[in-house]
Amino acid sequence: MAIHLTFQRDRCKGCSLCVTVCPKHILALDTVTNVKGYRPAVCTDEAACVGCASCAKICPDSIITIEKD
């Protein structure tokens, strides 16, 4: 089963809440900024994602989508 994480980069305000709750420690803030000037969250190793959805649940702006094949 493949898991796909999608981040709405231009809506992310870089609060890093998702980074703190990821049990696999595969989320980080990007090195480049989005259109609003924030460093958006990114997944550094999508293959390691277990699809727990902790990141999507804690995101205050609901910018993270998790899809399972």
N, C-alpha and C positions, 0 to 999 in steps of 0.2 A: 504494500500500500504506500503510495507516494503522497506526501504532504506538501502543499504549496502555500507559502506565506506571501501575502500582498500587503504592502504599506502604501497608503496614500501620502506620498512624500511631501507634496505641497501643502497638506493640511497638518502635518506633524509639527508640533511646537518644541520637540526635543526635551520633554520633561524627564525622560529616561526611566519612568516607572516600569515600563515593560522590560527594560534591561535588568532591573533589580529583581524581578520575579521569575525570570526564565530559569527553570531548573537545570537546563543543559548549558547555560552561560554562552549562548550563541547569538545574542542580540547585543548591538553596540550602537553608538551614535556615529553617523557617517562623518567623514572628514570634510565633505563639501556641504555647503548650505543649500537650502531650498529657496523658493521664490520669496518667502517671508523672512529669510535671513537666519533661520534656525538650522541646526544640524539634525536631520531626521534619523529615526531609528532604522536600522538595517539588520538583516540576518546574515551572519558571517559563515554559516554552514547549514544550509537548508536540509541537507541529507541527514543531519543529526537531530532535526526537529521531531519530537514525539507527538505533536499535535495536541498538547494539553490545554491550549487556549488560555493559559494564564495571562499572557501578554494582551490578548484581545479583551479579556474581561476587565483588566485594570486600566486600560487606555481610556482617559477621560473624554477623548474626542472620537472614539470608535473608528480609528483609521486602519485597524489591522483586521484582515480577513484571513481565515484559515480554511483551506479546502483539502479534503481527502479524496483520493482516487479510489 
